[in-house]
């Protein structure tokens, strides 16, 4: 056979999707109003990580330890251990062991007026449940190091799944 007979057939151009002018005008109107074009949460229009302001107390906060309380009404225990000065690991397990969240927490530091970076009352965290769900959240510790409050959400959202409320187990 000659080369002409074994050559691949000519490639056809891929058909291009057509967008009607109504759809285009509608999308432009939504963008100009600040509305996202899809629910997937792009970098500028989707859910965002939204953390409360961090505060500095007279003493350095101690997040490590065992905490009892609830996540969105589910009673359980939160254990937090220190990895280093700025990082912690955590595990929340409900009383009936039906739900478990594994956490990687990062201590937020704040610059003082003197330009010194000091630990704040806030940690931010990523969580996962081992079943494919994951997201972000935050916890604030009170001035006495006896209570934690916070929130968490799916993906980059830090709210929407429920509130966190804990007291130290050894009180």
N, C-alpha and C positions, 0 to 999 in steps of 0.2 A: 504494500500500500504506500501511496505517496503521502507526503507530509500534509497535503491538503485534505486528505481523507481522515486523518487521525486528529486533526486539530479540534479543539473544543468548540462548541457552538458559540456564536457571538453572544456576549452578555447583554442582557436587556437592562435598561435603567430601572431602578426600583421606583414604584409609584410613590409620589409624594402625597402626604396627607394634606387635605385642603381644609382651611379654617374659614368659616363664613365670616363676613364682616361684622355681623351681629355678635358672634361669640368674641371676636377680637375687641370690639368696642366695649362689650360687657366686662371682659377681663381687665381692660385698661381702666375702666371706671372703678372696679373693685380695688385694683392696686392703688389708684389715686386716693381712695378712701381709707387705705391702710388695711384692707382685708386680705387674708392669705388666699392664694389661688387654689391650694389643695390642703387637705387635712394631714399631710405627711409632715408638716412642720419643717420647712426649709430653714436655712440659717438665719433669715431675717424676719420671718413672719410666723413661725410656729411657736409652740410652747417654749418658754424660756426658763432657765434656772433663775429662781428669784429667792434670794436669801435676805433675812432680816439683818439690820445693822449689827455689827459686833461691838461689844463694850469691853472695857478694861476695868477690872476690879483691883482692890488693894493687894489681894493675894492671887497667886497663879491658880487657875481652876484645875481641879483634878477629875477628869472624866472617867478614869479607870475604876473598875469595880463592878459589883453586882447591883442591878437596879430592878425593882418590881413595879409593874404598872400595866399600861395597855397601849396598843397600837390600834387605832380606829375601833375601840371597844373590845378588842381581843386581849384578854388578860394573859400576862406572861412575864418572863424574865429576860432582861437585857444584860448581857455580860460584855464588858469592854476591857480590852487589854492593850497595853502600850507596845507599839513597834519601835518607835523612836520619839524624839521630842515633838514631832509634828504629825505623827501618824499613829492610828489605832486600828485594831481589828475588833469586830463586834459580832454578836450573835443574839438575835431575839427568837425565843421559842415560846409558843403558847403553852398554857398549862396542860392542855390535852395532847401536846406534841403534834397537832395537825398542821401547824404553820411554823415555818422557820425562815428567817431572813438572815443572810450573811452580809456583813457590812465592812467596808473599808472607809475609815473616817480620817479626815484631814483637819488638823487644828488650825483655825484661822488666827493669823497674827495681825496686829495693828501697829502702825507707826505712831509714836508719841510726838508731842510738840518738840522734844529734844532730838527727834530723828532716830530714836531707838525702837526696834521692833520687839513688841511684847505679846505674850499669849492673850487671847481674848476669851470671852465666855461662849464662843460658838465653834462648833465643828460642822463641817459639811461632809456628806457621805454619798457613796454609791452603794446600792443594795442589789441583791438577787435572791430568788427563792429556790433555786435549783431546778425549777420547772420551766425555765425560759423567760420568766418575768424579771425585769430589772429596771432600775431607775436611779433617781437622786433624792436627796433630802438634807435636812439640817436639824441640829439640836442646839438648844441654848441651855446653859447651866445657870442656876441661881447663884447669888452672891455667897451663900453659905455652903455651896457644893452639896446640897441635899436633894435637889430636884432637877429634872430635865424636862423640857417641853420641846416639841418640834413638829415637823410635817414631812411628808414624802409623796412622790408621784412617779409616774411611768416615764421612761425615756429621760429627756432633759428637764421635764417639769419637776418642780420641787413641792408641789401641792396637788391635791385632787384625790389621793388615795386615803388620806386620813391623818389624824393628829396623833402625836406621841406624847405620853405623859407618864413620868416615872419618878419614884423616890428611891433613895439608897436603901438597899436591903438590910443593912446593919444598923438602922436607926431604931 
